[in-house]
Amino acid sequence: MVFSSVLFLLIFLPVTLALHFLARTFFVRNLVLLAASLAFYIWGEAVFFPVLLLSITVHWGFGLLIDRESDPWRRKILLSTGIGIILLLLFYFKYAAFFCDRLVLPLGHALGWRVHCLPAPLHLPLGISFFTFQVISYLIDVYRGTITPQPRWYKAALYKSFFPQLIAGPIVRYADVAPAFTRRTLTLSDFAEGVTRFVVGLAQKVLIANVVGKVADRAFSLAYGELTAGIAWLGAVCYAFQIYFDFNGYSNMAIGMGRMFGFRFLENFDHPYAALSITDFWRRWHISLSSWFRDYLYVPLGGNRISPARTYVNLYLVFVLCGLWHGANETFVVWGLYHGTLLVAERMVRHAGLLPPPGAIRRVYVWLAVIVGWVFFRSASLPEAGRFLSRMVPRGDAGNMWGIQDLLTPELALTLGLAVVFSFPVSAWLRIAANHVPKRGLVDGVEVAGAGALLALSLIRLAGDAFNPFIYFRF
């Protein structure tokens, strides 16, 4: 059940909101949200519900054990054991088949052993990559003494399974939401702001990501001989906008729903396509993930407080693991290495004291670099990525350069224009302009009317188009 489905929009969310607001105490409200969250997961992945329960119990139980233990060595053992259990689950479902096929099987054949791997990559439990990172951050924070572990299982379960952020984040840290489990303020203004944020996210997903996603899928599915430079570039650009508005839209819907229920999630995107460098891009893209790697891997490894060579190694390690986190495939590893190389190169340039080029040139560099990286991310294999990238190189033939007449419809052209515009902080600019309008009621009326129009257009689009994938469900 995705957020942009009619079932969720017209039944699940309204019923959950009604039950939540009808509850008179925070205890009952928490139970309502927990029951709704577990039902949400069971609806999508009933067979893997025990995996979620095991993960919840591990992070709750080991958190309490670590906090109660005073011996440093035993605390480390408990921390390692708790993290090891949750990583073992992730490895089995996400990486076992990959490593067996790429490493164990060739080694077994070379040594003359009979090795049997899993028949195919296993179907992933929904949200396992996201809630695994939540467990790890929770246990490490308890170990460091930066948070007090949650003594009640049902509150720990709600933190782990809260449906707005369960499937695809943002990766919520316990310290950011812990006070809301005991008491949270529910105001009409917060609820209205949450609804507006949710509708904006829904529109990003349905009215932009779904439209460009069709063209991206078409371009990446074409045979090598059918792919022209024009189609390849159009497909790569469409995928860049699809993954951004798909994931940012989902994050906005999650943040909006959290606000409706009295929770405040941190921002997950800050207009990354407006970045002036790849370093800046990663401060703006999937902020909860990049900050997680920074705080729980990069900084403990020494960060940039050590020699330049060690810093470069740390950057490569972080981004290789970031790539693997997205999926068990060589394409994700190469994507991580690619971004690690760009970050290292930018750091070298800064250390050399070279002056940066003008902002326009830097933005073009970021767009081109990120789009090329998305080709690796989107492709099913490295040879497929190589073929697609080779087709993006112009060959001088007009037919090869373009060939996009059938794909570049007026709807797509309009959608791409909107995607470019809203890749920049237009909403912030409009908010600044609105502050200078003397009649606040007029501004509020325009916001309500705009949100209503976006909601109506999104529902119409959903009713008339079955194409409604969500990219990060497979991560």
KEKEVO-782631 format. One record per residue (C-alpha): residue number from 1; x negated, y, z negated. Coordinates in steps of 0.2 Angstrom, whole numbers, plus 2048, in hexadecimal, padded with zeros to 3 digits. Each point is the difference from the previous one (the first is absolute). Layout:
<nodes>
{NUM,{X,Y,Z}}
...
</nodes>
This chain:
<nodes>
{1,{800,800,800}}
{2,{7F7,80F,806}}
{3,{804,812,7FA}}
{4,{806,805,812}}
{5,{80D,7F2,801}}
{6,{812,803,7FF}}
{7,{802,7F3,7F2}}
{8,{7F4,80A,7F5}}
{9,{806,811,805}}
{10,{813,7FD,7FE}}
{11,{801,7F2,7F3}}
{12,{7F0,7FC,7F6}}
{13,{7FA,812,7FC}}
{14,{811,808,7FC}}
{15,{805,7F1,7F5}}
{16,{7F0,801,7F6}}
{17,{801,813,7FE}}
{18,{812,7FF,7FA}}
{19,{7FB,7F2,7F3}}
{20,{7F1,80A,7FA}}
{21,{809,810,7FD}}
{22,{80F,7F7,7F8}}
{23,{7F4,7F8,7F3}}
{24,{800,80A,7F0}}
{25,{7EF,7FB,7F9}}
{26,{7EE,7FF,807}}
{27,{7FF,7EE,7FB}}
{28,{80F,7FC,80B}}
{29,{7FA,80B,80E}}
{30,{7F0,7F7,800}}
{31,{809,7EF,800}}
{32,{80A,806,80F}}
{33,{7F1,805,80A}}
{34,{7F7,7F0,7FB}}
{35,{80F,7F5,806}}
{36,{801,80A,810}}
{37,{7EE,7FE,803}}
{38,{7FF,7EE,7FE}}
{39,{810,7FE,80A}}
{40,{7F8,80A,80E}}
{41,{7F1,7F5,800}}
{42,{80A,7F0,7FF}}
{43,{80A,806,80F}}
{44,{7F1,802,80B}}
{45,{7F5,7F2,7F9}}
{46,{809,7F4,7F4}}
{47,{7F3,7F2,803}}
{48,{7F2,80B,7FA}}
{49,{809,807,7F1}}
{50,{7F6,7F5,7F4}}
{51,{7F0,808,806}}
{52,{807,811,7FB}}
{53,{805,7F9,7EF}}
{54,{7EF,7F9,7FE}}
{55,{7F7,810,805}}
{56,{80B,80A,7F3}}
{57,{7FD,7F4,7F2}}
{58,{7ED,7FF,804}}
{59,{7FE,813,7FF}}
{60,{80B,802,7F1}}
{61,{7F9,7F2,7F6}}
{62,{7ED,803,804}}
{63,{803,813,7FD}}
{64,{805,7FC,7EE}}
{65,{7F2,7F3,7FD}}
{66,{7F3,80C,806}}
{67,{807,80E,7F5}}
{68,{800,7F5,7F1}}
{69,{7EF,7F9,802}}
{70,{7F1,809,7F8}}
{71,{7F2,7F6,806}}
{72,{7F8,808,810}}
{73,{7FB,7EF,807}}
{74,{811,7F8,7FE}}
{75,{809,810,807}}
{76,{7F5,7FE,810}}
{77,{805,7EE,801}}
{78,{813,804,7FE}}
{79,{7FE,80E,80D}}
{80,{7F7,7F5,80C}}
{81,{80D,7F2,7FE}}
{82,{80F,80B,802}}
{83,{7F9,808,810}}
{84,{7FA,7EF,806}}
{85,{811,7F9,7FF}}
{86,{809,80D,80A}}
{87,{7F2,801,80D}}
{88,{801,7ED,802}}
{89,{812,802,804}}
{90,{7FC,80E,80D}}
{91,{7F2,7F6,807}}
{92,{80A,7F0,802}}
{93,{80E,808,809}}
{94,{7F7,80D,80A}}
{95,{7EE,7FA,803}}
{96,{7FF,7ED,7FD}}
{97,{804,7FB,812}}
{98,{7F5,80E,808}}
{99,{7F1,7FB,7F6}}
{100,{803,7EE,802}}
{101,{801,802,813}}
{102,{7F2,80C,802}}
{103,{7F3,7F9,7F3}}
{104,{805,7EF,7F9}}
{105,{805,7F8,810}}
{106,{7F1,804,80A}}
{107,{7F4,7FC,7F2}}
{108,{809,7EF,7FD}}
{109,{7FE,7FC,813}}
{110,{7EE,805,7FF}}
{111,{7FD,7F4,7F2}}
{112,{80A,7F2,807}}
{113,{80E,802,7F2}}
{114,{812,7FD,803}}
{115,{808,810,7FB}}
{116,{813,804,800}}
{117,{806,812,7FF}}
{118,{811,807,7FD}}
{119,{80A,7FE,810}}
{120,{803,813,802}}
{121,{7FF,810,7F7}}
{122,{80C,7FF,7F2}}
{123,{80F,80B,7FF}}
{124,{7FC,80E,7F4}}
{125,{80B,804,7F1}}
{126,{807,811,802}}
{127,{7F6,80E,7F8}}
{128,{7F2,7F4,7F9}}
{129,{7F2,80C,806}}
{130,{808,80E,7F7}}
{131,{805,7F8,7F0}}
{132,{7EF,7F7,7FF}}
{133,{7F7,811,7FF}}
{134,{80D,806,7F3}}
{135,{7FB,7F2,7F5}}
{136,{7EE,802,802}}
{137,{801,813,7FC}}
{138,{80B,7FC,7F1}}
{139,{7F4,7F4,7F9}}
{140,{7F1,80A,803}}
{141,{808,810,7F8}}
{142,{805,7F5,7F1}}
{143,{7EE,7FA,7FF}}
{144,{7F9,812,801}}
{145,{80C,806,7F3}}
{146,{808,80D,80B}}
{147,{811,7F9,7FE}}
{148,{809,7F6,7F2}}
{149,{807,7F0,806}}
{150,{813,7FE,802}}
{151,{806,7F5,7F2}}
{152,{811,7FC,807}}
{153,{801,7F3,80F}}
{154,{80F,808,808}}
{155,{7F8,811,801}}
{156,{7F0,7F8,807}}
{157,{80B,7F7,80D}}
{158,{808,810,805}}
{159,{7F0,809,803}}
{160,{7FA,7F2,80B}}
{161,{810,7FC,809}}
{162,{808,811,801}}
{163,{808,7FF,812}}
{164,{7FC,811,807}}
{165,{7ED,7FC,800}}
{166,{800,7ED,7FF}}
{167,{7FE,7FC,812}}
{168,{7F4,80D,807}}
{169,{7FB,80C,7F2}}
{170,{7FB,80D,7FC}}
{171,{7F4,7F6,7F4}}
{172,{807,807,7F0}}
{173,{7F5,801,7F1}}
{174,{807,7FC,7EF}}
{175,{7FB,810,7F8}}
{176,{809,80A,80D}}
{177,{811,7F8,7FC}}
{178,{7FF,7F9,7EE}}
{179,{809,80E,7F8}}
{180,{80F,7FE,80B}}
{181,{803,7EF,7FA}}
{182,{804,807,7EF}}
{183,{808,810,804}}
{184,{803,809,811}}
{185,{809,810,804}}
{186,{80E,7FE,80D}}
{187,{805,811,807}}
{188,{80B,805,80E}}
{189,{7F2,80A,808}}
{190,{7F4,7F1,7FF}}
{191,{80D,7F4,808}}
{192,{804,80C,80E}}
{193,{7ED,802,803}}
{194,{7FE,7ED,800}}
{195,{80F,7FE,80D}}
{196,{7F8,80D,80B}}
{197,{7EF,7F8,7FF}}
{198,{808,7EF,804}}
{199,{809,806,80F}}
{200,{7F1,808,807}}
{201,{7F7,7F0,7FE}}
{202,{80E,7F7,808}}
{203,{800,80C,80F}}
{204,{7ED,7FE,802}}
{205,{802,7ED,801}}
{206,{80F,7FF,80B}}
{207,{800,80F,80B}}
{208,{7ED,801,803}}
{209,{7F7,7EF,7FB}}
{210,{80D,7F5,808}}
{211,{800,80A,810}}
{212,{7ED,800,803}}
{213,{7FF,7EF,7F9}}
{214,{809,7F8,80F}}
{215,{7F4,808,80C}}
{216,{7F1,7FB,7F6}}
{217,{806,7EE,7FF}}
{218,{803,800,813}}
{219,{7EE,807,804}}
{220,{7F7,7F4,7F4}}
{221,{80A,7F1,808}}
{222,{7FB,804,812}}
{223,{7F4,7F4,809}}
{224,{7EF,807,804}}
{225,{804,803,812}}
{226,{810,809,7FC}}
{227,{7F8,80C,7F4}}
{228,{7FB,811,807}}
{229,{7F6,80D,7F7}}
{230,{80F,80B,7FF}}
{231,{80A,7F2,7F8}}
{232,{7F2,7FB,7F5}}
{233,{7FE,812,7F9}}
{234,{813,802,7FF}}
{235,{802,7F0,7F6}}
{236,{7F1,804,7F4}}
{237,{807,811,7FD}}
{238,{812,7F9,7FD}}
{239,{7F9,7F3,7F4}}
{240,{7F6,80E,7F6}}
{241,{810,809,7FE}}
{242,{80A,7F0,7FC}}
{243,{7F5,7FA,7F2}}
{244,{7FF,812,7F9}}
{245,{813,804,800}}
{246,{804,7EE,7FC}}
{247,{7F6,7FF,7F0}}
{248,{801,812,7FB}}
{249,{813,7FF,803}}
{250,{801,7F0,7F5}}
{251,{7F5,809,7F2}}
{252,{80C,80F,801}}
{253,{80F,7F5,7FE}}
{254,{7F7,7F8,7F1}}
{255,{7FC,810,7F8}}
{256,{811,807,803}}
{257,{808,7F1,7F8}}
{258,{7F5,801,7F1}}
{259,{805,812,7FE}}
{260,{813,7FB,801}}
{261,{7FD,7F3,7F1}}
{262,{7F5,80C,7F6}}
{263,{7EE,7FA,805}}
{264,{7F3,80B,808}}
{265,{7F4,7F7,80C}}
{266,{7F1,809,806}}
{267,{7FE,805,812}}
{268,{7FA,7F3,80C}}
{269,{7FC,80A,810}}
{270,{7FB,812,802}}
{271,{801,803,813}}
{272,{7F0,7F5,805}}
{273,{801,805,812}}
{274,{7FD,812,7FB}}
{275,{7EF,7FA,7F9}}
{276,{7F0,809,806}}
{277,{7F5,7F0,7FD}}
{278,{802,7EE,7FD}}
{279,{7FB,803,7EE}}
{280,{80E,80C,7FF}}
{281,{80B,7F4,808}}
{282,{7FE,7F3,7F3}}
{283,{804,80D,7F2}}
{284,{810,802,809}}
{285,{805,7EE,806}}
{286,{808,7F3,7F5}}
{287,{7F9,80A,7F1}}
{288,{806,7F3,7F3}}
{289,{7F5,7F3,809}}
{290,{7F1,80A,803}}
{291,{800,807,7EF}}
{292,{801,7EE,7F9}}
{293,{7F1,7FB,809}}
{294,{7F7,810,7FA}}
{295,{804,7FD,7EE}}
{296,{7FF,7ED,7FE}}
{297,{7F2,7FC,80D}}
{298,{7F6,80F,807}}
{299,{7FD,809,7F0}}
{300,{7FC,7F1,7F6}}
{301,{7F3,7FB,80D}}
{302,{7F8,811,7FE}}
{303,{80A,80A,80C}}
{304,{7F5,80F,807}}
{305,{7F6,802,7F0}}
{306,{7F2,7F4,806}}
{307,{7F5,800,80E}}
{308,{806,804,812}}
{309,{7FD,7EE,806}}
{310,{80A,7F9,7F1}}
{311,{80E,80C,803}}
{312,{801,7FA,813}}
{313,{800,7EE,7FA}}
{314,{80E,804,7F4}}
{315,{80A,809,80E}}
{316,{7FE,7F1,80C}}
{317,{805,7F4,7F2}}
{318,{810,80A,7FB}}
{319,{806,801,812}}
{320,{7FC,7EE,805}}
{321,{80B,7FB,7F1}}
{322,{80D,80D,804}}
{323,{801,7F8,812}}
{324,{801,7EF,7F8}}
{325,{80E,806,7F4}}
{326,{80A,804,810}}
{327,{7FF,7EF,807}}
{328,{7F5,7F0,802}}
{329,{7FA,804,812}}
{330,{7EF,805,808}}
{331,{809,80F,807}}
{332,{803,807,7EE}}
{333,{7EE,7FD,7FB}}
{334,{7FA,80A,810}}
{335,{80D,80E,7FC}}
{336,{7F9,801,7EF}}
{337,{7EE,800,806}}
{338,{804,80D,80D}}
{339,{807,80C,7F3}}
{340,{7F2,7FC,7F5}}
{341,{7F4,805,80E}}
{342,{809,810,803}}
{343,{7FF,805,7EE}}
{344,{7EE,7FC,7FE}}
{345,{7FC,80A,810}}
{346,{80A,80F,7F9}}
{347,{7F6,7FF,7F0}}
{348,{7F0,7FF,809}}
{349,{804,80F,80A}}
{350,{805,80A,7F1}}
{351,{7F0,7FB,7F7}}
{352,{7F6,806,810}}
{353,{808,811,7FD}}
{354,{807,802,811}}
{355,{80E,80C,803}}
{356,{811,7F8,804}}
{357,{808,805,811}}
{358,{810,80A,801}}
{359,{80F,7F9,7F8}}
{360,{809,7FD,810}}
{361,{7F2,7F5,806}}
{362,{7FF,7F7,7EF}}
{363,{813,7FC,801}}
{364,{7FE,7F9,812}}
{365,{7F2,7F5,7F9}}
{366,{80A,7FA,7F2}}
{367,{80F,7FC,80B}}
{368,{7F5,7F6,80D}}
{369,{7F7,7F7,7F3}}
{370,{80F,7FB,7F6}}
{371,{80A,7FB,810}}
{372,{7F1,7F5,806}}
{373,{800,7F8,7EE}}
{374,{813,7FC,801}}
{375,{7FC,7F6,810}}
{376,{7F6,7F3,7F6}}
{377,{80D,801,7F2}}
{378,{80F,7FC,80C}}
{379,{7F8,7F3,80B}}
{380,{802,7EE,7FC}}
{381,{7ED,7FC,803}}
{382,{7F0,808,804}}
{383,{800,7FB,813}}
{384,{811,807,801}}
{385,{7FA,810,7F8}}
{386,{7F1,801,80C}}
{387,{80B,7FE,80F}}
{388,{80C,80D,7FA}}
{389,{7F2,80D,7FC}}
{390,{7F8,7FC,811}}
{391,{810,805,809}}
{392,{801,810,7F6}}
{393,{7F0,806,80A}}
{394,{806,809,810}}
{395,{7FA,7F9,810}}
{396,{804,80F,80C}}
{397,{80F,7F8,808}}
{398,{810,80A,7FE}}
{399,{80A,7F1,7FE}}
{400,{7F5,7F9,7F3}}
{401,{7FF,810,7F7}}
{402,{813,802,7FE}}
{403,{80D,7F2,804}}
{404,{80B,806,7F2}}
{405,{80F,806,809}}
{406,{80B,7F2,7FA}}
{407,{7FB,802,7EE}}
{408,{7FF,812,7FE}}
{409,{813,804,7FF}}
{410,{807,811,7FA}}
{411,{804,7F8,7EF}}
{412,{7EE,7FA,7FE}}
{413,{7F9,811,805}}
{414,{80B,809,7F4}}
{415,{7FC,7F3,7F2}}
{416,{7ED,802,803}}
{417,{802,813,800}}
{418,{808,7FE,7EF}}
{419,{7F3,7F4,7FA}}
{420,{7F2,80C,804}}
{421,{809,80F,7F7}}
{422,{805,7F6,7F1}}
{423,{7EE,7F9,7FE}}
{424,{7FC,811,7F9}}
{425,{807,807,7F0}}
{426,{80F,808,808}}
{427,{80B,7FD,7F1}}
{428,{7F4,80A,7F5}}
{429,{7FF,80E,80C}}
{430,{813,801,800}}
{431,{801,7FF,7ED}}
{432,{7F4,80F,7FF}}
{433,{80B,809,80D}}
{434,{810,7FC,7F6}}
{435,{7F9,807,7F0}}
{436,{801,811,809}}
{437,{812,7FE,804}}
{438,{80A,80B,7F4}}
{439,{810,7F5,800}}
{440,{7FB,7F0,7F8}}
{441,{811,7F8,803}}
{442,{7FE,802,813}}
{443,{7EF,7F6,7FF}}
{444,{809,7F2,7F5}}
{445,{80E,800,80D}}
{446,{7F4,7FE,80E}}
{447,{7F7,7F2,7F7}}
{448,{810,7F6,7FC}}
{449,{806,802,812}}
{450,{7EF,7FB,807}}
{451,{7FF,7F0,7F5}}
{452,{812,7FC,804}}
{453,{7FC,801,813}}
{454,{7F1,7F5,7FE}}
{455,{809,7F3,7F7}}
{456,{80E,800,80D}}
{457,{7F4,7FE,80E}}
{458,{7F6,7F3,7F7}}
{459,{810,7F5,7FD}}
{460,{806,803,812}}
{461,{7EF,7FA,806}}
{462,{800,7F1,7F4}}
{463,{811,7FB,806}}
{464,{7FC,801,813}}
{465,{7EE,7F8,7FF}}
{466,{7FA,7F0,7F9}}
{467,{7EE,804,801}}
{468,{7FB,804,7EE}}
{469,{7F0,7F8,7FB}}
{470,{7F5,805,7F2}}
{471,{7ED,7FF,803}}
{472,{7FA,7FE,7EE}}
{473,{80C,7F2,7FC}}
{474,{7F2,7F5,807}}
{475,{7F2,807,7F5}}
</nodes>
